[in-house]
Amino acid sequence: MFEGFLKRGRLMVLLFFVIFLVGSYLFYQLPKREIPEFTANIVTVSTVYPGAEAAVVESDITDVLENALDQTKGIENINSVSTQEFSNIIIEINDGADFRRTADEVKQKISDAASSLPEEAFDPVVEDELGGAPVASYMFTADSFDTLLDYQENMEKLKQKIENLNGVSTVTIKGYSEKQAVLKLDSESLADNGLNAGAVIEAVNNEYKTTPLGETAQDGTNVRLSLNNFTDISEVTNLTLLSPVTNNTVEIGDLGEFAIEEKKQEDIVTYNGKPAYSFTVHIESGLDIPSIFEDVDSSLKENLSLPDGIELQDYYSQKADVDLIFDDLIREALIAVIAVIIITTLGLTLSGAFIVSLAIPFSITLGSIPLPWLGVDLNQISIIGLIIALGILVDDAIVVNDNILRQYKLQRNGNALQATRDGVKEVWGSIVTSTLAVVFAFSPLVLLSGANGSFIRSLPSVLILTIVASMIISLTLVPVYQYSVNRKKIRISDKEPGFLGKPLKKLGDYYADTLLAKIVKRPLLIGIGGIVLTTLIFFQAFFVPFEFFPAANKKEITVSVTLPTGYSLEETHAALEEIESDLLNFPETEETAVFTGTGVPRLFSETIDNPGENTGQIVARIDTGAVSSERFIENHTNDIREKHPDADIFLNTIIQGPPAGAPVTVKLSGNDFTKLNSLKNELTQQISSVDTGVITDDVGDPVSSIQYNLDRTQLTENNVTSKLVSDAIRLAANGVPLGTFKENGENIDFLIKQDEDIHENGIQLSSIEVPVQGEGPVPETISMNELVNEETVAQYQTIPRENGTRTITVRAYPGESDTFKDDVENIVNSMRDSVNEGYTLTLGGENEDQTQFFVEISLLFLVVMVLIYITIAFQFNSLLLPLLVLGTVYLAVAGAVAGLFVTQTPFSFMATMGIVSLAGIVVRNSVVLFEFIEQRMRAGLSRAEAVIEAGRARIRPILLTAFTAIAALLPVAASDDPLFKPLAICIVSGVLFSTILTLLIVPALYILVDKLRTRKEA
């Protein structure tokens, strides 16, 4: 079969050319982005309950919905936050569960439970997508907010235009409020007509919320039925009610005033000190960033006519980041390709170097064919996977080509077909085995869970596919090419191939005749001595710095600020402007943007956990040529915090990886919220006593609130219900929302208020008249201050829960203490012993997440070793030889540690990936070396002779494959890239160290193992 394959060389070349074209096209079509898209297995349930305080929202909304989700399979955690008027439930789906099926089940259960919610509550909104990534952000600036206010209608039209573009998911505008329709009732007009607000609300609902009529059969055809009721909310003033006083109809317009107003403002935005509207475009998943940005940018700026006084500023473009990253990575990839090609010419013939070099594009394009169906796009991680692959995908081609040429020399006057077949036959087993080792080494990385797994998954996917493709190319295209060249007559020169052929030949002879000759005589000393030396190197790991994910050193510094509860939005903005002024006093600061309220519109990987009127963020862009982002934060954080002691202030920069949590977190769980807050305060005080760091929590301090105490005797005597009291007070306070209606064809929220002017400076109970049933047709009224009395109390505005249990999370950030984490752990352990039953304290934090990752990666690495061991055991039919192969991984890891130590490069997430990668990269040399030794021994050579001759035959391809792997990653290792430099250094130093020791220690260990194996067989 293989001979027939070789004879049809032209057909095979044509087939590979077609594959090359298809793969090139698919590769070119892959979407480009900065980092991989994160798949968050999260479903959110958001419910608005107008006017309700946090405790009421928790009991009437959150508790009901969480109970509805009990016994739902596939749910890992349910976290919720109940705040004033709002319930937010976050449901984490287990990684192993069917996300779509579980999410659909959650939606159905929430829909079923909605009927159990209070009538005043809005329907729960269930979302299983967190929205696409931001592709662009713009600032519309003016000298005053009034100028911007006049442009709001145009902004809404622009938003609709951009959201209609293919690929755009949402547009977020910050800095102004949406419109709402308001009906302001007058209590005197209502009283004169013997009516109340309840009658108006009932009339509105009866008019606008009618039942669809469907259709009927008439004259043999189906006819649609409709009702000519009011649909535009502006027509509400024309609705009529019957006055029990006059027995005449009265229009709602005579009972109050209808107006279109702005909702309460949630955000204030300024850019470089000027009032601004932030306009941020988010796109759907799986799209090409550069092309979608071009569509958005051209559509937004095309025919954009701005009035005098308003300017458009480009604020953020992900395309710019993508272009910059790809320029750097593609340059490094091209350097790697050139370096690999040059190295192959040093030890191979020109024709051999040509076919080996062809393995690069053919392997990449063949490996790219499945990528679109695996959801892999072009990003930093997948590109670095290709760069790693560049160094090892030519290994198989070099081995096959070198061995075919060796057979041509041995069968110089023989048959080219037989020589080609023999050349492939000798090495195909070891190539398949070593390829399987690479696949097994990287496959577990695909199984990494959580955000870390999503972040890294494209790297092993690209590597596995490319290496498998390189194996196919090496066992097909390389022999086809060599056979086609030598079909008529074997053309082999006595000259050593390559520009360094003679030096490599001399090196091989010296290695075999001198070094190996000595090694086979003292295998115990050299083997054990090498292992001891390697083991000592691992102690250098204690002196290597640690950094899980490095900062990206981008210009953006995000300053997150939380002020004491009770600050108004305007007061918070004034405080943020003071901090902005401090930032501008630093010479490195180039520009600033202030986002008071809900914070930055999901840019720069920063959000606010519990946004409100007392929160906000400042984005400062700095000159990274003068100072790194990390150093800027180190230099100025304490200064800013000292100037603003009442605020919780955090300076962060973009991290090249999934977001990390606080260094230390403590979760306090229990039922009594007052008791929990007492424990929280005690914990906070004790932590503050051991360090000057910052401590925050997700509850905050209680705020002063007015509580209305019911006079139940009066309620009973006057036949007034608590519901009637609450509705009347709500009308006077914030109004009663009736839902979303149409106004000029657009959706708009509708609200009914009463006596707004009377209550603008606080609720005047004496001015609220509550209807009571009298003897006549006209209801009598009683003053609200006769039914309730008010009391000032302290209430918490946020009630967080975890899996149904009230849970407060305390986050602690160390100051100057070196033992901060240990001190907090001691405090938590001490408090655990004293808390009442039913209350728990759980210590966690960033270190816990990192520990979980390293435990998971260690288990996966163990699985990798077992899989590689089993594969090699089957090839060599031995239980001892695979241990020697795995020993090369031990040597490589020692080399990686040495490389990190010498360069003082931090041990990081990507360094760990580099070490795991070594398991697949370095085993192939030892596998092929052992295969040659075994073949020589079966041919009749002694153990020592077989080792020496195998070393002579294999040193050239071993060195060439090692140098190609090193050359491919050397540009990355020498770069300033903080994310990939640790990975490249690990692989470069690991391969270098492993190659040297494989040539020296592994032959000695093989002799020892083979002696032991021979004794057992005897």
N, C-alpha and C positions, 0 to 999 in steps of 0.2 A: 504493500500500500504506500509506504513512504517513498519507494523507488518511483512509483507511478506519479506521486506528488512532485518529485524532483523533475521528472521528464516533462511535466506540464508547467514548466517554469514561467513561460510567457503568460499563460492563462492566470497563474497565481499572482504575477506582477500586476496584471490588469485588475484583478479582484482587489488587491491591496490599494491600488490607485483609486478605485471607486470608494473603498472604505475611507481612504484619506480625504477625499472630497466631501463625503457625507459627514465625517467627524469634524472637518474644518468648518463646515457650515454650522453644525450644531454648536460647536465651541464658540463661534463668532456670535451666535444668537443668544448665548447665555447672558442673563441679566447681570449687570455690574452694580456693586454696592460697596460701601465701606466695610461693614462687618456683617456676619451672617444674620439672617432674620431669626429672632428668638421666638420659639413656639411656646407661648405661655398657656399651660393647661388650666385656664382660669375662666370661670363664669361669674359675672357680676349681676347682682340684683339690686336695683335702685328704686326706692319708693319715697314719694313725697307725701307728707301728712301735714297739710297747712295748719299752722298755729300750735302744733303739739310740742311740748317740751321733751327733752331727751328720754326721761323715764317713761313717758307715755308712748313715745315712738318705740322704745324697746319692748314694752309689754304688748302693745296693740298691733305692731307691725313686725318687728324683727323676730320676736318669739314665735309668732304664728307661722311665719314663712320658714324659719329654721326647723320647727317641728314638722312641717310638711315634707321636709327633705330627709327625715329620719329613715333609716333602712335603705337609702338609695345606694346601690352598689357602684363602686368606682370612685366615690368621693373620699379624698384623703383628709382634707381639713376644711372647716367652715369658720371663717373669721368675719366678724361684723362690727360695725360702728354705728351706734344710734346717737344722733345729734338732734338739735332743735329742728323740727319739721322734716327730718331726712333720715332714712335708713339705708345703709349700704352694706350688702352682704357679699363677701368674696369667697367663692367656692373653688377649692383646688382639686382638680381631677388627678387621680393616680396615674403615673406614667404608663403603667401596664394596662390601663383600662382603655376601652374604645371611647375616645373623647367625644365623637359626634353622637354616639348613642347615649352616653351619659348626659351630655349637654341637652339633648332633646328631652330626656326624661326629666331633667331639672326644670326645663321650660314648662313641661306639661304639669308637673306638680305645683309649680308656682302659679300657673294659670288657674288650676283647680282651687288653690288656697285663696286666691284674690277675692272670692265671694265672701270670705270670712273676715275681711278687713273692714274697718269703719267706712261708712258711706263717703265721708269727707276725704278719705285718702285717695290719691291718684292710683291708677293701675300700676303694678310693678313693671319696671322695664328690665328685661333680661337680655344681657349681651354676652356673647361668647367670643368676641373679638375685641381686643383693646384698641383697635384703630391702627392705621398704617403709620409708617415712619414719616417724619417731617422731611419734605424734599426741598422746601424753600420757605423763607420768612422775609417779610417786608415791613418797613415802618413808614406810615403816613404821618408826617410831622407838620406842625404849624406853630405859630407864635402864641396861640391861645386855644383853650379847649372849646371856646365858643365857635371859632373858625372850623374846627373839626366837627362840631355838632351839626353844622349845616350840611356836612358831607355824608352824614350817616345813611341816608337813603341810597346814595350812589354806592356806598360801601356794600350795602345789602345786595344790590344788583350785581356788583362785581363778584361778590361771594357766590351767588347763584350761577354766574357765568363760569367761574372756575370749577365749581362742584359738578357742573355738567360735562366736564372734560372726561374722556375715557381714562380710567386709572386713578382718578382723584377720589378719595373716600370722604374727606371732610375738609372744611376750611374753618379755622378757629380765629375769631377776631377778639382781641382783648383791648380794653380801654374805654368801651362805651356799653351802655345798657340797651337791651332790646325794648321794643315797644310793647305796651299792653293796653287793652281797652278797659276803661274804668267807668262804672256807673256810680255816681256819688249821690246817694239818697239824702233827702232832707227830712228830718224827723217831724218838723212842724207840718210840712205838706202831707206827710203820711198820716199824721194825727187828724188833720182837718178832714181827711177823706175816710177816716176810720180804718186805715190800712197799716200794715207793718212790713218789714223787710222780707219776712217769710213768704208773704203773699206774692211779692215781686219775684223772688227766687223761683217759686213754684210756677209762676206765669212764664218766666224765661225758659225753664226746663221743658215745660209742656209745649212751647212753641218750637224750640230749636232741636229738641231731642225726641223726634217723632219716630214711629215705626215705619220702615219701608213697606210699600204697598204690594210690591211684586208685580204679577201680571195676571191677565184673565183672557179667556177665549171669547172672541167676538167675531161673528160672521166668518167662522172657520179659520181665523188667524189669532195668534197670541198678541195681545196688546199690553204694553207696559203701562203701569199705573203710577201716578205721582201726585203729590200734594203741594199746592201752591202756598207753602208756609214760608216764613222768613228764614233766610240762610245767612245773610250778611249781618254781623253783630251791630253795625251802625243803625240798623233798622229797629233795634230794641226799643228806642224811644217811642215808636209808633204802636207798641203793644198797649192794649187797653185792659183795665180791670174795673170791676163794678164797685163803686163806693157805697158801703152800707149806710153812710150818713146822708148822701144826696140821692141815692138810688140811681145815679147816672154813671156812665162810663168815664173813666179818667185815663189819659195816656201816661205811660211811664215817664215820658219826657217832662210832664208836669210835676212829677214827684222828685225829680233830681236832675243832675247834669251828666251828660255822656261826654267822655273825652278820651283821646289817645295820648297816653303819657309814657314816659320812660320808667322802666322797672328800677328798683333800687340798684345802684351801681355796685358791681362786684370787683372791679379792677380799675386801677389808675396806672397808666403807662406813660413814661417819659423816655426820650432817647437823646442823649447828650444834653440833658436839661430842658428839652423842648417837649411840650405835650405831644402825645403820639397815639395812634391806633396800631396795634400789632396785628399783622395779617399773615397767618401761617397755614401752609398747604400741606396736608397729609395725603399719602397715596396708599393704594391697596398693596397687598403683599405680592411678591414675585415679579415685580416690574423692574425694568432697566432704569437706574437712577438718571444717567445723563440724558437719555432720550425723553423721559417724562418731564424732567426739569425744563428742557428746551421748549416742550409744548406749553407748560405752565407759564414760563417766563414770557414767551412771545405772546401768548393769549392775554396775559395780564397787561402787558405794556402796549399791546397793539391798540391804537386809537384811544389810549387812555388820556382823557382830558381833565386835568386837575385845575381847580379854580385858583385864583391868585391867593397866595399865602399858604398853600399846602404843597409839600414836596414828598416825592416817593424815594425812599432809601432802601437799597438792597442790604438786608441784615444778615441773612444766612443762606447758604447754598450747599446742600450735600454733594452736589456735582463737583464743586471745587475741591472738597475733601477727597472724593473718589478719584478725580483726575490726578491730584497730587500723589496719593498713595499708589495708584497704578503706574504713574510715571516712574516712581522709585522702584517698585517691585519688578516692573517689566525691564527696567534698566539692569537690575541685579540678575534677572532671569537670562537676559541676553548675554551678560558677562559670563554667567554660569555655562550657557550653551557653548560659547566660544572657548572657554577654558576646557570644557570636556572634550571638544573636538581637537583642540591642540594636544591635550594629553594623550588621546588615542593615537594621534600620528607619531607620538614619541616612541611607542612600542609596537605599532602595527604597520603593516604595509599600507600604501596609499589606498589600494582597493579595499583592504580590510577596514581602514579608518573610515572610508567612504560609506560602506554598508553599515558599520557600527553607528556612525553619525546619523544615518537615515533612520535608525531605530528610534531616535529622539522624536522627530515629528510624527512618525507612524504610530508610535506607542501612545503619544499624547492624544492624537486624533481618534485612535481606536478606543482608548479609555474614556474619551469624552462622550461617546455615543449614548451611554446609559445615563449620563449626568442629569439631563432635563427631567427624566422620569423619577430620579431620586430626589428632586427638589434642591439640587446643588447649583449655586450660582457662582459667579466670579467675585470673590472678595479677598480680603487680606489673608484669611485662613486657607482658602482653597488655592490661592496663588502660591503661598509658601509651601503647601503640599506638593505642588508641581515642581517647585525649586528643589525640594528634598528628593523627589522622584528623579529629577534630572541626573542626580549623582549616582543613582543606583539602577536606573532602567537600562543603562548600557552594559551593566555587569554581565547579564546573560549573553548578550550579543558578543561581548569580548571573549567570554569563556568558550562559546560555541565556535566562533571564528578562529580563535587561537588553536583549539583542538582539531578543527578540520585541517588547518594549515599544517599542524604537527603530523596528522595522518598522511597528508600529501607528501611530506618529506619522507615518511616511512615507506610509502607506497609510490615512490617517485615514478616508477615505470609501470605502475599498475593501472587499475580501472578507477577513473575519477568518481564514478557512481558508488563503487564499493567504499572508496576512501571517505567520501562525504558521509555515507551512511554510518561507517565505523566511527567517524569523528563525532557525529551527533549521538550515536548509541552510547558511547562512553560517558557522556556527561548529562544526557537528558534526565536521568533519574535524580541526580543531585540538583539539577536546575529546578525540576518540578518540586522537589522537597524543599529547597531553599525558598522558592516562591510561596509555597504553602506556609512556610515559617513566617514570611513577611505578612501574608494574609492573616494568619493567626495572631501575629503581633499587633496588628492595627484593628482587627475586627472588634475586640472588646471596647475600643474607644468609641465605636458607634453606639455602644450600649450605655455610655455614661449618662446618668440621669440629671435632671434639673437644668438650670441655666448653663452650667459649665458644659454639659453634654451637648446642648444646642449650639453653644458657641464653637466647639471644636469639631463637630461631627463632619463637616465638609472636608477636613484634613485627611482623616483615615479613608473616607470615601474616595477621594481623588487618588490617594496613594495606592490603595488596593487595586482599583481599576487600571491605573497606569502600569503598575508592576505586572499584573496579570497580562495586560496587553503586551508588555515588553517580553514576557516569556513566550507568548505566541509568536511574536515577530522573530525572536532569536531562534526558535525551533522550526520556523518556516521560511521567512524571507531571507535570512542569512545563508542557510544551506542552499536555497534555490539560487541565490546570487552567485555563490562560490562555484556551484556545479555548472551554472551557465557559462561562467568565465573559463572553467577548466574542463569543459565537457569533452572536447576533442583531444586535448592533451594537457596533462597536469603541468601547469606553469608554476614552478616553485624555484626560488633563488636560494643559493647557498648563503647569501648575505642575510644577516639577522634583520628582521623587519623593523621598520621604524627609524626615526632620526636618532634615537638613542638605543638602537638595536644592539650594537657592540657593547656599550657600557652595561646594558641590562643583562647581556649574555655573560659578561665577566662577573657581574654581581651575582647572577644565578649560580655560576660555577663556584664562586667563593662561598656563597651561602651553603651550597650542597656539600662541597668537598672539604670545607674548613669548619664552618660553624656547626652544621648538622652532624658532621663526623665527630665533633667533640660532644655535642649534645647527646647523641645516642650512647655515648660511653658513660655519661654522668646524668642520667635522666632523673634520678631521685633528688639530687642536689639542685639541679636547675628547676625542676618542676615545683618542688616544695618551696624552694627559695623564691621563685616568682610569685607564688600564691601569697606567701607571707608579705613580700614587698607590696603586692597589690592591696592586701588587706590594710596595711599601714596607711596607704593613701586615703582610705575612707575616713580616717580621723581628721583630714583637712575639712570635712564637711562642717565641723563645728565652728569653723572660722569663715564660712561663706555667708554673706548677708542674705536676708530673706525678704521677698516682696511677692505676694501672691499674684497680683496684677499691677503692672506699672502705670503710672500716669502717662497720658498721651503727649504731654508737653505742648498742648494747643494754647491758643491765645486766651480762651475763655476761662474766667474764674467766676464761679457762681457763689454769691453770698446769700445764704438763706437766713432770714431773720424772723423770729417769733417774739412778739412783745406780750406783756401781760394781758390776760383776758379783760375785755372792757374797752380797749382802744378802739376808736372809730377808724374807718378807712382813711379819712383825711389825716387823723393824728398819726396813723401808721405811716402814711406816705411822707409826712413831714419828717418823721424819724429816719426813714430810709434815705431821704434827700441829705440828711446830715451825714449818714454813713457814706453816701455817694461822694459827698464833698471830701471826706477823709480819704477815700480811694483816689480821687483825682489829685490829691496832694502828693501822692507817691509818683516819682518821675517815670516809673515803668508803665503807668496806666495810660492807655491811648484813647479809650472811649468807654462810655457806660450806658446801660439801659436799666430802668427801674420798672419792676412789675409788682405793684402793690396789690395785695389781695390773694388771688389763687396762684400767683407765681408765674414762672416761665412756661410758655405753651409747649411743653414736652420737648424742649430743645436741650442739648448738651447733657443728656442723661440725668437731669435733675427735676425733681418734683417736690411738692410740700405734702407731708403726710396728712395733716388736718388743717386745710386752708380755711381762712376766715378773714374778718376785717383786721385782725391783729397780726397778720402774717404778710410776707412778701419776699421777693428776691431781687438782687441786683446782679447783673452780668457785666463784669469788667473785662475788657480786652486789653491784654498787656503786651509789651514788647518782649517776646521770648528770646530775642537775640541778646537782650541785656540781662535777663534773669529768667530762669526756668519757672514754670507754673508752680511746681512743688516748693521751690525756694521762696517764691513770692508769698505763698501761703504760710510757710514757716516764719518768714520775717515779719508779717503784718497781722496775723490773727490775734495775738495777745494785745497788741496796741489797740486794735479796733474794739475788742471786747472790754478793755479797761475804760475806754471812752464812753461806752454804752453799757453799763453794768446791768440795767434792767432788761436787756434783750438777750435772748439765746441766739448766738451768731455762729454760723459755720461757713468756712470758706472751703470750697471743693473745686476740683478740676476734673476733666473728663478722664475716666479710667478705661484702659484698653481691655475691656472684658465686661462680664456681667457686673452689675452694681453690687457693692459689698455693704454689709450692715455696720452697726456700731461695734467698736472693739469689745465691749461688754454689754450684755443685756440681761435683765432680770425680769422674769414674768411672775406676777403675783396673781393668784387665782383664788376665787371664793365667791360666795353668794352675796354677802353683805357689802355693798359698795362703800359705805362709810368706813367699815372696818378695813377694807382694802386700801382706801386712801390714807388711813391712819398708818398702816404698815408701810405704804409707799413713802410717807413723810419721814417715818423713822429710818427707813433704809437710806433715803436721800441724805438725811442728816449724818448718818454714820459714814457714808461714802465721802461726803464733803469733809469730814474730819481727818481723813487720811490723805487727801489730795486736793489740789486746787483746780481740777479739771471741770468740764461742763457736764451737767446731768440734766436730762430731759425725760419727759414721759408723754404718753399719748392721751392724757386726761386734762392736765392743767389744774389751775386753782378754781374753786367755785366762784361764781359771779353773783352779784346782788340781783335778786329777782323779786317781783311782786307776786305774792300768793293771795288769791281771793278765797276767804273762808266763808262757806255757805251757812246761812242761818236757816237750818232745816225746818224749824217751827214755822217761820214765815213762808218758806217754800210750800209746806203742806197746806197752810191756811189759805194761801192764794192759788193753790193748784198750779204751781210753777215747777217745771222740771229743771234739773241741772243742765240738761241739753239746751234748753231755751236760754238759760243764763249764759252758757258758754258761747252760743251763737251770737247773742247780743253784744257781748264784750268783744268777740272776734270782729264783728262788723265795725266797731268803733276803733279797733286797734289796727290791724293790717288788712282788714277786709276779708270777704269770703270768695275764694277762687271757684269759678264754675266750670273751668276746663278750657279747652282750645276751640276757637270758633274761626270763621272766615271773615276777613275784612278786606274788601277790594281784591278778592281772590287769593289772599295770602293768609296763612295761619297766624292767629294772634291769641294770646291768653286773655281771658275776660275775668274781671274782678268787680265785686260789688262792695262799696263802702257806705258808711253812714255818718253824717255830721263830722266830716274830716276836719273842718276848721276848728270845731269845738275841742277836739281831742289832739290837736297837733303838738301840744306841750304836755301830753300825758292823758291818761284815761280819766275823764270826769264822770264818776259814777252817778252823781246827782243829775246829770244831763241825759242819762240813758233811761228810757221808759220801757218797761217790760209789760207786754199785754197780758191781762188776766181776764178770765171769763166773768162778765157781769150779768145783770138781768136783762139788759136790752140787747139789740142786735149789734151795737157798736161795742167792741171790747174796751174795757177799762184798762188803765195802766197803773203800774206801781214803780216807783223810783228804784233803780238798781242798788242804791246805797242802803235801802231798807232790807235787801235780800242778802247782801254780802258785805263783808268788811275786808279791807286789804291789810296785808302784813308783809314786811320786807324779810326775805329769807335768802340763804345762800344755796345755790343749786349748781350741780356739775352739768356742763354743756355737752359732754361726750361720755358715752358708756360703751367701751369696747368689750367684745366677747370673743372667746376662742372655743370652738366646738361646744357652744351652748353655755359656757361658763364665763362669768364676768372675769376679765383678765386685764390687768394694767401692766404695760411694758415700760420698764425704766431703762433708758439708754445712757451709758456712762462713757465719757471720753477722757482719757488720762491727761493730766497736766505734766508735772515734772517728775512724778514718782516713777521709779523703775520697777516697783513691785505692785503696781496698781491692780493688775488682774488677780494676783494672789491675795491681796488685801480684800478685794471685793468678795472673792470666794470664801475667805474666812468669815466675813461679815454675814454673808448669806447662810453659811452653815450654822453660825451662831443663832441667827434669827429663826432658822428652821426648827431648832430645838424648843423655841419658846412660843411659836404660833399655835393657835387653837386648831383642833381637828377640823378638817374641811377646808383648810387654807394651805396653799402650796407656794413655794418659791422655787423657780427653775432658772438656773444659770445658763446663759448661752452667749451668743455674740458672733462676731466675725470669725474668731478662732474656732468656734464650734463648727461653722460651715466649712472652714478649711480642713479641720480634722476629719469631718465626714467625707470630704473629697479625697483626702489622702488614704483613708481607710478603704474607700471604694476603689481607687486606682491601684492600691496594693493588692486587693483581692483580684482585680482584673489582670494585673501583672502576673500574679500567681497562676491564673488560668492560662495566660499566654505561655508561660513556661511549661505547663503541663501539656498543652496542645503541641508545642514545638517538640517536646520530649517524645510524645507518642508518635508523631510524624517521623522523626529521625529513627526511633526504635524500629518502626516497620521497615524503613529502608535498609538499615544495617543488620536487622534481625539480632539486635543486641540491646541489653539494658544498661550497659556501662558506657558505650560510646556516646549516646545522647547526653550523658552528664558532662562529657568533655566539650561537646558543642555548646551546651549551656554555660560552660565555664568561660567561653569567649564573651558572653554577655556580661558576666561578672567583671571581666577585664575591661570591657568597654565602659561600664558604669563607673569603674574606678577612674578611667580616663576622663569621663565627663566631670566627675568631682574635682579632679586635678585642674581641668580647664577653667571651671568656675572659680576655684580658689586662686589660681595664678592671675586671672583677669579681674578678680573681685566683682564678678557679675552676680547679681542676686539670684538665689534659687527661687524659681517662680513656677506658676502654672505651666508656662510654655517650656521651661527647663524640664519639668516632669514629662511633658510630651516628647521632648527630645530623648530622654532616657528610655522611655517606652519604645520609641522609634528605633533605638539602637538594637533592641532585641531582634527586630526583623532584618536589620541591615547587616550585622556582623556575622550572623551564623552561616551565611552562604559560603564564605571563604573556607571555614573549617569543614563544612559539609563536603565541598568539592575536594579539598585536600585529603580528607579521610577516604573519600571514594577512590581517589587515585592510589592511595596507600593500599587499600584493600584489593584493588585490581592488580597491583604489582605483586602482592603476596600470593594471590591466586595464580599468577603467572609463574610462580616458582622462586621469586626473590625472597631473601631472608627479611626478617623484620627491620633490621637496621638499613639494609640496602633499599628496601621499599620506601622507607621514610626519606632517605636521601634522594632517591630518584623522583619521588613525588614532589619533594621540595624544589628540585631543579626544574621540574616541568610546570609547577604551579606558581612560582614566585613572580613571573612576569604578569599574568592576569590578576594575581592578588594585589600587587602594587598598583597596576593600572586602575582596577576597580576602586581601590582605596583612594587613590589620588583624584579620580573623577568625583567621588562622593565628597571629598574635602573641597575640591575646586568649586563645586556647585554651590556650596554653602559658605565659602570663605568671604565673598562680598557681603553677605548678610552678617556674618560674624564680625566683620570689620566695620560695619555701619554703626550709626547711632540709634538704630531702631530699638526702643526699649522693650517692645513686645517680643520680637523674634530673635533678637541677639542671644538671649540665654539658650534658646532652642538650638540655634546654629552652633554656638560654642560647645554645647554638650555633644552634638553629633560630630563636629570636626575633631575635637579632642578625643572623644570616645573611639571614633574610627581609627585615628592615628595611633592611639595607645593600644587598641585592640589588635591592629595590624602588626605592629612591632612584636607584641607579646605572642600573637598567634604563630608568628614565624619562629619564635624562640621557645616559648614555654609549652605550647600545645603539642609539638612533636615529642617533647620529653614526657608529657603526661600520657600521650598515646602509647608510648612504649611501656610505661608502668601499667596502664590499664590492660593492654594486650597481654602482658605477662601474667597478670592476675586472671584474665579471661582464659588463657591457655592452661593455667594450673587447674582451674575449675573444670575445664573440659576433660583434662587428663584424669 
